[in-house]
Amino acid sequence: MNLGLISESFAQDRRDWLGSEHGTDAPLSITLDTSTFTAGTHYPDGYIKSGIPLGKITASGKYGLYNDAASDGRQTCVGFLFTGVEVVTKRGATLSSAVGSMLVHCFIKESKLPVAVDAAGKTDLGARVIFI
């Protein structure tokens, strides 16, 4: 039993990449494959940042970082991570998968995204996502 004082700090998720509230009332529940993300880039503080573009991995049905050069399904951009997701535990272990939520219909402030989306990714998203 640990009777010592434990303190935690909390931060608010940055969502300045959203152009409006449109679409935020219906995010999809998803499971992320954390092996497709890079620790120092996508979760330097233990959380995968909201606004990350996602693709669906065909074999597992999980979602990972969109990558037009991939050949596992992630080469098709299908949406954006809606909220930051903790992937490193308090003890420092990195989870292999984590539950999150994804926006598939929204307005995006492109200049505020944590990771840029290329022209192919924008084409994949079609009219469901409008970049402003």
DSSP file (Angstrom, degrees, kcal/mol; ACC not computed):
  #  RESIDUE AA STRUCTURE BP1 BP2  ACC     N-H-->O    O-->H-N    N-H-->O    O-->H-N    TCO  KAPPA ALPHA  PHI   PSI    X-CA   Y-CA   Z-CA
    1    1 A M              0   0    0      0, 0.0     2,-0.7     0, 0.0     0, 0.0   0.000 360.0 360.0 360.0 135.1    0.0    0.0    0.0
    2    2 A N        +     0   0    0      1,-0.1     0, 0.0     2,-0.1     0, 0.0  -0.903 360.0 170.9-105.1 113.4    1.3    3.4   -0.9
    3    3 A L        +     0   0    0     -2,-0.7    -1,-0.1     2,-0.1     3,-0.1   0.316  43.8 114.8-101.4   6.6    0.4    6.1    1.6
    4    4 A G  S    S-     0   0    0      1,-0.1     2,-0.3     0, 0.0    -2,-0.1  -0.300  78.6 -90.7 -75.0 162.2    2.7    8.7    0.0
    5    5 A L        -     0   0    0     -2,-0.0     2,-0.5     2,-0.0    -1,-0.1  -0.571  41.6-165.7 -73.9 129.0    1.4   11.9   -1.6
    6    6 A I        -     0   0    0     -2,-0.3     2,-0.4    -3,-0.1    -1,-0.0  -0.972   3.8-169.8-118.2 130.0    0.7   11.5   -5.4
    7    7 A S        -     0   0    0     -2,-0.5     2,-0.3     2,-0.0    -2,-0.0  -0.935   3.5-172.9-121.4 146.7    0.2   14.5   -7.6
    8    8 A E        -     0   0    0     -2,-0.4     2,-0.4     2,-0.0    -2,-0.0  -0.966  10.8-148.6-132.0 149.1   -0.9   14.6  -11.2
    9    9 A S        -     0   0    0     -2,-0.3     2,-0.4     2,-0.0    -2,-0.0  -0.921  11.1-158.6-118.0 149.4   -1.1   17.5  -13.7
   10   10 A F        -     0   0    0     -2,-0.4     2,-0.3     2,-0.0    -2,-0.0  -0.932   4.3-166.7-126.2 147.5   -3.7   17.8  -16.4
   11   11 A A        -     0   0    0     -2,-0.4     2,-0.3     0, 0.0    -2,-0.0  -0.946  26.0-111.6-130.8 154.6   -3.7   19.9  -19.6
   12   12 A Q        -     0   0    0     -2,-0.3     2,-0.2     1,-0.1    -2,-0.0  -0.664  36.5-110.9 -86.1 140.6   -6.4   20.8  -22.0
   13   13 A D        -     0   0    0     -2,-0.3     2,-0.5     1,-0.1    -1,-0.1  -0.481  30.0-121.4 -69.0 134.3   -6.3   19.2  -25.5
   14   14 A R        +     0   0    0     -2,-0.2    36,-0.2     1,-0.1     3,-0.1  -0.676  40.3 162.6 -79.3 122.3   -5.5   21.7  -28.3
   15   15 A R    >   +     0   0    0     -2,-0.5     3,-1.7     1,-0.1    -1,-0.1  -0.041  31.7 122.5-127.8  31.6   -8.3   21.7  -30.8
   16   16 A D  T 3   +     0   0    0      1,-0.3    96,-0.1    96,-0.1    97,-0.1   0.583  64.0  74.9 -70.3  -6.9   -7.5   25.0  -32.6
   17   17 A W  T 3  S+     0   0    0     95,-0.2    92,-3.7    -3,-0.1     2,-0.3   0.619  75.3  96.5 -76.9 -14.3   -7.3   23.0  -35.8
   18   18 A L  B <   -A  108   0A   0     -3,-1.7    90,-0.3    90,-0.2     3,-0.1  -0.623  61.5-159.0 -78.8 133.4  -11.1   22.7  -35.8
   19   19 A G  S    S-     0   0    0     88,-2.6     2,-0.3    -2,-0.3    89,-0.2   0.705  71.5 -20.9 -83.6 -21.2  -12.8   25.3  -38.0
   20   20 A S  S    S-     0   0    0     87,-0.6    87,-0.2     2,-0.2    -1,-0.2  -0.941  71.4 -90.9-167.0-178.5  -16.1   25.0  -36.3
   21   21 A E  S >  S+     0   0    0     -2,-0.3     3,-2.3    -3,-0.1     4,-0.3   0.533  78.9 128.2 -82.8  -6.6  -18.1   22.6  -34.1
   22   22 A H  T 3  S+     0   0    0      1,-0.3    85,-0.5     2,-0.1    -2,-0.2  -0.280  78.8   8.7 -55.5 125.4  -19.7   21.1  -37.2
   23   23 A G  T >  S+     0   0    0     83,-0.1     3,-1.3    81,-0.1    -1,-0.3   0.204  97.1 105.7  90.6 -15.1  -19.3   17.3  -37.0
   24   24 A T  T <   +     0   0    0     -3,-2.3    -2,-0.1     1,-0.3    82,-0.1   0.590  68.0  68.6 -76.0  -7.8  -18.0   17.2  -33.4
   25   25 A D  T 3  S+     0   0    0     -4,-0.3    -1,-0.3     1,-0.2    -3,-0.1   0.532 104.7  40.9 -85.0  -5.1  -21.3   15.8  -32.2
   26   26 A A  S <  S+     0   0    0     -3,-1.3    78,-0.2    79,-0.2    -1,-0.2  -0.280  71.5 161.2-140.1  53.8  -20.8   12.5  -33.9
   27   27 A P        -     0   0    0      0, 0.0     2,-0.3     0, 0.0    76,-0.2  -0.427  37.6-120.7 -72.5 153.3  -17.2   11.2  -33.6
   28   28 A L  E     -C  102   0B   0     74,-2.8    74,-2.5    -2,-0.1     2,-0.4  -0.738  18.8-121.6 -93.3 141.4  -16.6    7.5  -34.2
   29   29 A S  E     +C  101   0B   0     -2,-0.3     2,-0.3    72,-0.2    72,-0.2  -0.692  43.7 170.7 -79.9 131.2  -15.1    5.3  -31.6
   30   30 A I  E     -C  100   0B   0     70,-2.5    70,-2.6    -2,-0.4     2,-0.5  -0.891  33.9-127.4-137.8 165.1  -11.8    3.7  -32.9
   31   31 A T  E     -C   99   0B   0     30,-0.3    32,-2.8    -2,-0.3     2,-0.3  -0.982  26.4-145.3-116.0 127.5   -8.8    1.7  -31.7
   32   32 A L  E     -Cd  98  63B   0     66,-3.7    66,-1.4    -2,-0.5     2,-0.8  -0.703   7.7-141.3 -92.7 141.1   -5.4    3.1  -32.6
   33   33 A D  E >   -C   97   0B   0     30,-2.9     3,-1.7    -2,-0.3    32,-0.3  -0.890  16.1-162.7 -95.6 104.4   -2.4    0.9  -33.4
   34   34 A T  G >  S+     0   0    0     62,-1.4     3,-1.6    -2,-0.8    63,-0.1   0.658  77.8  77.2 -69.2 -14.8    0.3    2.9  -31.6
   35   35 A S  G 3  S+     0   0    0     61,-0.6    -1,-0.3     1,-0.3    29,-0.1   0.670  86.8  62.4 -68.9 -13.9    3.2    1.2  -33.6
   36   36 A T  G <  S+     0   0    0     -3,-1.7     2,-0.3    27,-0.2    -1,-0.3   0.475  95.7  74.3 -88.6  -1.5    2.3    3.5  -36.5
   37   37 A F  S <  S-     0   0    0     -3,-1.6     2,-0.5    -4,-0.1    11,-0.0  -0.779  79.0-126.4-110.5 155.0    3.2    6.6  -34.6
   38   38 A T     >> -     0   0    0     -2,-0.3     4,-3.1     1,-0.1     5,-1.0  -0.887  14.2-140.2-104.7 128.1    6.6    8.0  -33.6
   39   39 A A  H  >5S+     0   0    0     -2,-0.5     4,-1.2     1,-0.2     7,-0.3   0.916  98.5  41.7 -53.6 -55.5    7.1    8.7  -29.9
   40   40 A G  H  45S+     0   0    0      1,-0.2    -1,-0.2     2,-0.1    -2,-0.0   0.741 125.9  34.7 -68.7 -23.1    9.1   12.0  -30.2
   41   41 A T  H  45S+     0   0    0     -3,-0.4    -2,-0.2     2,-0.1    -1,-0.2   0.890 128.6  25.4 -96.9 -50.5    6.9   13.4  -33.0
   42   42 A H  H  <5S+     0   0    0     -4,-3.1     7,-1.5     1,-0.2    -3,-0.2   0.704 137.6  17.6 -96.6 -22.2    3.3   12.2  -32.4
   43   43 A Y    ><< +     0   0    0     -4,-1.2     3,-1.5    -5,-1.0    -1,-0.2  -0.337  65.5 151.5-144.9  62.5    3.3   11.7  -28.6
   44   44 A P  T 3  S+     0   0    0      0, 0.0    -4,-0.1     0, 0.0     4,-0.1   0.759  84.3  40.5 -64.7 -24.1    6.2   13.5  -27.1
   45   45 A D  T 3  S-     0   0    0      2,-0.4     3,-0.1    -3,-0.1    43,-0.1   0.196 129.1 -91.1-108.4  14.8    4.3   13.9  -23.8
   46   46 A G  S <  S+     0   0    0     -3,-1.5    41,-3.2    -7,-0.3    42,-1.4   0.376 100.8  96.1  94.5  -4.6    2.7   10.4  -23.8
   47   47 A Y  E    S-H   86   0C   0     39,-0.3     2,-0.5    40,-0.2    -2,-0.4  -0.971  74.0-128.2-121.5 131.7   -0.4   11.5  -25.6
   48   48 A I  E     -H   85   0C   0     37,-3.0    37,-1.8    -2,-0.4    -5,-0.2  -0.678  43.2-114.5 -73.1 128.0   -1.1   11.2  -29.4
   49   49 A K    >   -     0   0    0     -7,-1.5     3,-0.9    -2,-0.5    32,-0.2  -0.287  22.0-111.9 -69.5 144.8   -2.2   14.7  -30.3
   50   50 A S  T 3  S+     0   0    0      1,-0.2    32,-0.2   -36,-0.2    -1,-0.1  -0.434 100.3  46.3 -68.4 151.9   -5.7   15.5  -31.6
   51   51 A G  T 3  S+     0   0    0     30,-3.3    64,-0.4     1,-0.3    -1,-0.2   0.396  74.2 143.3  93.6  -1.7   -5.9   16.5  -35.2
   52   52 A I    <   -     0   0    0     -3,-0.9    29,-2.6    29,-0.2    -1,-0.3  -0.555  54.2-119.9 -71.0 131.1   -3.6   13.7  -36.4
   53   53 A P  E     -E   80   0B   0      0, 0.0    13,-2.4     0, 0.0     2,-0.3  -0.528  34.9-154.9 -73.1 139.6   -4.8   12.3  -39.8
   54   54 A L  E     -EF  79  65B   0     25,-3.0    24,-2.9    11,-0.3    25,-1.0  -0.847  18.1-168.7-122.1 152.0   -5.7    8.7  -39.7
   55   55 A G  E     -EF  77  64B   0      9,-2.4     9,-2.7    -2,-0.3     2,-0.5  -0.944  29.3-115.0-129.9 154.8   -6.0    5.7  -42.0
   56   56 A K  E     - F   0  63B   0     17,-0.6     2,-0.5    20,-0.5     7,-0.2  -0.805  22.1-132.4 -97.1 125.5   -7.6    2.3  -41.4
   57   57 A I     >  -     0   0    0      5,-3.2     4,-2.6    -2,-0.5    16,-0.3  -0.642  14.4-149.7 -76.3 119.5   -5.3   -0.7  -41.3
   58   58 A T  T  4 S+     0   0    0     14,-2.6    -1,-0.2    -2,-0.5    15,-0.1   0.897  88.7  48.3 -60.1 -47.1   -6.9   -3.4  -43.5
   59   59 A A  T  4 S+     0   0    0     13,-0.4    -1,-0.2     1,-0.2    14,-0.1   0.867 125.9  23.7 -66.4 -39.1   -5.7   -6.5  -41.7
   60   60 A S  T  4 S-     0   0    0      2,-0.2    -2,-0.2    -3,-0.1    -1,-0.2   0.687  90.8-130.2-103.1 -21.4   -6.5   -5.5  -38.1
   61   61 A G     <  +     0   0    0     -4,-2.6   -30,-0.3     1,-0.3    -3,-0.1   0.439  68.5 125.0  80.0  -1.1   -9.3   -2.9  -38.5
   62   62 A K        -     0   0    0     -5,-0.2    -5,-3.2   -32,-0.1     2,-0.4  -0.355  60.1-117.1 -82.9 170.7   -7.3   -0.6  -36.2
   63   63 A Y  E     +dF  32  56B   0    -32,-2.8   -30,-2.9    -7,-0.2     2,-0.3  -0.859  33.7 170.1-113.7 146.2   -6.4    3.0  -37.2
   64   64 A G  E     - F   0  55B   0     -9,-2.7    -9,-2.4    -2,-0.4     2,-0.2  -0.806  46.5 -52.9-140.4-178.4   -2.9    4.4  -37.6
   65   65 A L  E     - F   0  54B   0    -32,-0.3   -11,-0.3    -2,-0.3     9,-0.1  -0.408  62.4-111.7 -61.3 125.9   -1.1    7.5  -38.8
   66   66 A Y        +     0   0    0    -13,-2.4     2,-0.3    -2,-0.2     9,-0.2  -0.372  43.2 172.7 -58.1 135.2   -2.2    8.3  -42.4
   67   67 A N    >   -     0   0    0      7,-2.2     3,-2.2     1,-0.1     6,-0.1  -0.844  27.3-156.7-150.9 108.3    0.7    7.7  -44.8
   68   68 A D  T 3  S+     0   0    0     -2,-0.3     7,-0.1     1,-0.3    -1,-0.1   0.729  96.8  55.9 -59.6 -22.6    0.2    7.9  -48.5
   69   69 A A  T 3  S+     0   0    0      5,-0.1    -1,-0.3    -3,-0.1     6,-0.1   0.500  87.2 103.3 -88.5  -4.6    3.3    5.6  -49.0
   70   70 A A    <   -     0   0    0     -3,-2.2     3,-0.0     4,-0.1    -4,-0.0  -0.247  53.7-161.6 -72.8 165.5    1.9    2.8  -46.9
   71   71 A S  S    S+     0   0    0      3,-0.1    -1,-0.1     1,-0.0    -3,-0.1   0.120  73.5  81.5-132.7  19.3    0.4   -0.4  -48.3
   72   72 A D  S    S-     0   0    0    -14,-0.1   -14,-2.6   -15,-0.0   -13,-0.4   0.247 118.6 -81.7-109.3  10.8   -1.6   -1.6  -45.3
   73   73 A G  S >  S+     0   0    0    -16,-0.3     3,-1.5   -15,-0.1   -17,-0.6   0.025 111.4  99.9 111.2 -25.6   -4.7    0.6  -45.7
   74   74 A R  T 3   +     0   0    0      1,-0.3    -7,-2.2   -19,-0.3   -17,-0.1   0.540  61.1  83.3 -72.1  -4.6   -3.2    3.7  -44.1
   75   75 A Q  T 3  S+     0   0    0     -9,-0.2     2,-0.6   -19,-0.1    -1,-0.3   0.557  81.8  72.1 -74.5  -6.6   -2.5    5.1  -47.5
   76   76 A T  S <  S-     0   0    0     -3,-1.5   -20,-0.5   -20,-0.2     2,-0.4  -0.949  82.8-139.8-110.6 117.0   -6.2    6.2  -47.5
   77   77 A C  E     +E   55   0B   0     -2,-0.6   -22,-0.2    43,-0.2     3,-0.1  -0.629  28.5 168.6 -76.5 125.6   -6.9    9.1  -45.2
   78   78 A V  E     -     0   0B   0    -24,-2.9     2,-0.3    -2,-0.4   -23,-0.2   0.544  54.2 -44.6-116.4 -12.0  -10.3    8.5  -43.5
   79   79 A G  E     -E   54   0B   0    -25,-1.0   -25,-3.0    26,-0.0     2,-0.4  -0.990  57.4 -81.2 169.9-169.3  -10.5   11.1  -40.7
   80   80 A F  E     -EG  53 103B   0     23,-2.1    23,-3.0    -2,-0.3     2,-0.3  -0.969  40.2-105.0-130.0 140.6   -8.8   13.0  -37.9
   81   81 A L  E     - G   0 102B   0    -29,-2.6   -30,-3.3    -2,-0.4    21,-0.3  -0.478  31.7-161.0 -62.1 124.3   -8.2   12.0  -34.2
   82   82 A F        +     0   0    0     19,-3.0     2,-0.3    -2,-0.3    -1,-0.2   0.899  67.2  21.4 -80.5 -42.6  -10.7   14.1  -32.3
   83   83 A T  S    S-     0   0    0     18,-0.6    18,-0.3   -34,-0.1    -1,-0.2  -0.929  90.1 -94.7-127.5 151.3   -9.2   14.0  -28.8
   84   84 A G        -     0   0    0     -2,-0.3     2,-0.5   -34,-0.1   -35,-0.2  -0.329  39.8-148.1 -60.4 144.6   -5.7   13.4  -27.5
   85   85 A V  E     -H   48   0C   0    -37,-1.8   -37,-3.0    15,-0.0     2,-0.4  -0.975   9.8-129.2-125.1 125.5   -5.1    9.8  -26.5
   86   86 A E  E     +H   47   0C   0     -2,-0.5   -39,-0.3   -39,-0.3     3,-0.1  -0.571  35.1 162.1 -71.7 125.0   -2.8    8.6  -23.7
   87   87 A V        +     0   0    0    -41,-3.2     8,-3.3    -2,-0.4     2,-0.5   0.435  57.1  68.4-123.6  -5.2   -0.5    5.9  -25.0
   88   88 A V  B    S-I   94   0D   0    -42,-1.4     6,-0.2     6,-0.2    -1,-0.2  -0.977  78.5-137.3-116.8 122.8    2.3    5.9  -22.4
   89   89 A T    >   -     0   0    0      4,-3.1     3,-2.1    -2,-0.5    -2,-0.1  -0.162  29.5-100.0 -72.4 168.9    1.3    4.7  -18.9
   90   90 A K  T 3  S+     0   0    0      1,-0.3    -1,-0.1     2,-0.1    -2,-0.0   0.760 125.6  55.1 -59.9 -25.5    2.3    6.3  -15.6
   91   91 A R  T 3  S-     0   0    0      2,-0.1    -1,-0.3     0, 0.0    -2,-0.0   0.409 123.3-104.8 -90.1   1.7    5.0    3.7  -15.3
   92   92 A G  S <  S+     0   0    0     -3,-2.1     2,-0.3     1,-0.3    -2,-0.1   0.484  73.1 139.0  93.6   2.7    6.4    4.5  -18.7
   93   93 A A        -     0   0    0      1,-0.0    -4,-3.1    -5,-0.0     2,-0.5  -0.630  49.0-132.4 -82.3 139.0    5.1    1.6  -20.8
   94   94 A T  B     -I   88   0D   0     -2,-0.3    -6,-0.2    -6,-0.2     2,-0.1  -0.802  20.6-128.4 -91.7 127.8    3.8    2.3  -24.3
   95   95 A L        -     0   0    0     -8,-3.3     3,-0.1    -2,-0.5   -61,-0.1  -0.433   3.0-142.3 -71.6 146.8    0.5    0.7  -25.0
   96   96 A S  S    S+     0   0    0      1,-0.2   -62,-1.4    -2,-0.1   -61,-0.6   0.763  86.2   9.4 -80.8 -25.6    0.2   -1.3  -28.2
   97   97 A S  E     -C   33   0B   0    -64,-0.2     2,-0.3   -63,-0.1    -1,-0.2  -0.985  66.8-172.4-149.0 157.2   -3.3    0.0  -28.9
   98   98 A A  E     -C   32   0B   0    -66,-1.4   -66,-3.7    -2,-0.3     2,-0.3  -0.995  25.6-115.0-151.4 148.4   -5.5    2.6  -27.4
   99   99 A V  E     +C   31   0B   0     -2,-0.3   -68,-0.2   -68,-0.2     2,-0.2  -0.669  46.0 146.6 -88.3 138.6   -9.2    3.7  -27.8
  100  100 A G  E     -C   30   0B   0    -70,-2.6   -70,-2.5    -2,-0.3     2,-0.3  -0.768  40.5-102.8-148.4-166.9   -9.9    7.1  -29.2
  101  101 A S  E     -C   29   0B   0    -18,-0.3   -19,-3.0   -72,-0.2   -18,-0.6  -0.974  24.5-154.1-133.7 149.7  -12.4    9.0  -31.3
  102  102 A M  E     -CG  28  81B   0    -74,-2.5   -74,-2.8    -2,-0.3     2,-0.4  -0.967   9.5-141.7-129.2 137.0  -12.3   10.1  -34.9
  103  103 A L  E     + G   0  80B   0    -23,-3.0   -23,-2.1    -2,-0.4     3,-0.1  -0.812  20.8 171.4 -92.2 134.2  -13.9   12.9  -36.9
  104  104 A V  S    S+     0   0    0     -2,-0.4     2,-0.3     1,-0.3    -1,-0.1   0.452  71.2  40.8-118.6  -6.4  -15.0   12.0  -40.4
  105  105 A H  S    S+     0   0    0    -82,-0.2     2,-0.3   -83,-0.1    -1,-0.3  -0.903  83.5 105.0-146.1 110.4  -17.0   15.1  -41.3
  106  106 A C  E     - b   0 129A   0     22,-1.3    24,-2.4    -2,-0.3     2,-0.4  -0.980  64.3 -92.8-169.7 174.0  -15.7   18.5  -40.3
  107  107 A F  E     - b   0 130A   0    -85,-0.5   -88,-2.6    -2,-0.3   -87,-0.6  -0.920  40.9-161.0-104.2 134.6  -14.1   21.9  -41.1
  108  108 A I  E     -Ab  18 131A   0     22,-2.9    24,-3.5    -2,-0.4     2,-1.2  -0.959  22.1-142.2-123.7 132.1  -10.3   21.9  -40.6
  109  109 A K    >   -     0   0    0    -92,-3.7     3,-2.0    -2,-0.4     4,-0.5  -0.797  23.8-161.3 -86.1  98.6   -7.9   24.8  -40.2
  110  110 A E  G >  S+     0   0    0     -2,-1.2     3,-1.3     1,-0.3    -1,-0.2   0.827  82.6  57.8 -54.9 -39.9   -5.1   23.3  -42.2
  111  111 A S  G 3  S+     0   0    0      1,-0.2    -1,-0.3    -3,-0.1   -94,-0.1   0.663 104.8  53.5 -68.2 -15.2   -2.3   25.5  -40.9
  112  112 A K  G <  S+     0   0    0     -3,-2.0    -1,-0.2   -95,-0.2   -95,-0.2   0.488  79.0 116.2 -98.5  -5.1   -3.1   24.4  -37.3
  113  113 A L    <   -     0   0    0     -3,-1.3   -62,-0.1    -4,-0.5     3,-0.1  -0.364  65.9-136.6 -65.1 143.2   -2.9   20.6  -37.9
  114  114 A P  S    S+     0   0    0      0, 0.0     2,-0.4     0, 0.0    -1,-0.1   0.749  95.2  30.0 -71.0 -22.2   -0.1   18.9  -35.9
  115  115 A V  S    S-     0   0    0    -64,-0.4    -3,-0.0   -73,-0.0    -2,-0.0  -0.997  91.6-118.9-137.4 130.6    0.7   16.8  -39.1
  116  116 A A        -     0   0    0     -2,-0.4     2,-0.5    -3,-0.1    -5,-0.1  -0.317  18.6-138.9 -68.5 150.3    0.2   18.1  -42.7
  117  117 A V        -     0   0    0     -7,-0.1    -1,-0.1     3,-0.0    -4,-0.0  -0.953  19.1-138.2-110.2 127.4   -2.1   16.3  -45.0
  118  118 A D     >  -     0   0    0     -2,-0.5     4,-2.0     1,-0.1     5,-0.2  -0.176  30.8 -94.3 -78.3 176.2   -0.9   15.9  -48.6
  119  119 A A  H  > S+     0   0    0      1,-0.2     4,-2.1     2,-0.2     5,-0.1   0.855 124.6  54.5 -60.6 -37.6   -3.1   16.3  -51.7
  120  120 A A  H  > S+     0   0    0      1,-0.2     4,-2.2     2,-0.2    -1,-0.2   0.903 107.7  50.0 -64.6 -40.4   -3.8   12.6  -52.0
  121  121 A G  H  > S+     0   0    0      2,-0.2     4,-1.7     1,-0.2    -2,-0.2   0.891 109.4  51.0 -64.4 -39.9   -5.1   12.6  -48.4
  122  122 A K  H  X S+     0   0    0     -4,-2.0     4,-1.1     1,-0.2    -1,-0.2   0.887 109.3  51.0 -64.7 -38.9   -7.4   15.6  -49.1
  123  123 A T  H  < S+     0   0    0     -4,-2.1     3,-0.5     1,-0.2    -2,-0.2   0.904 106.7  55.1 -64.1 -41.2   -8.7   13.8  -52.2
  124  124 A D  H  < S+     0   0    0     -4,-2.2    -1,-0.2     1,-0.2    -2,-0.2   0.888 107.5  49.7 -57.0 -40.7   -9.4   10.7  -50.0
  125  125 A L  H >< S+     0   0    0     -4,-1.7     3,-1.5     1,-0.2     4,-0.4   0.729  88.6 178.1 -75.0 -22.6  -11.5   12.8  -47.7
  126  126 A G  G ><  -     0   0    0     -4,-1.1     3,-0.7    -3,-0.5    -1,-0.2  -0.192  62.1 -23.5  57.2-142.6  -13.5   14.3  -50.5
  127  127 A A  G 3  S+     0   0    0      1,-0.2    -1,-0.2    -4,-0.1    -2,-0.1   0.485 120.7  84.7 -82.7  -3.2  -16.3   16.7  -49.5
  128  128 A R  G <  S+     0   0    0     -3,-1.5   -22,-1.3     1,-0.2     2,-0.5   0.819  95.7  41.1 -68.5 -29.0  -16.6   15.2  -46.0
  129  129 A V  E <  S-b  106   0A   0     -3,-0.7     2,-0.5    -4,-0.4   -22,-0.2  -0.979  73.0-160.6-123.5 128.8  -13.8   17.4  -44.7
  130  130 A I  E     -b  107   0A   0    -24,-2.4   -22,-2.9    -2,-0.5     2,-0.5  -0.938  10.0-147.6-112.1 123.8  -13.4   21.1  -45.8
  131  131 A F  E      b  108   0A   0     -2,-0.5   -22,-0.2   -24,-0.2   -24,-0.0  -0.769 360.0 360.0 -91.6 128.9  -10.0   22.7  -45.3
  132  132 A I              0   0    0    -24,-3.5   -23,-0.2    -2,-0.5    -1,-0.1   0.351 360.0 360.0-122.5 360.0  -10.0   26.4  -44.5
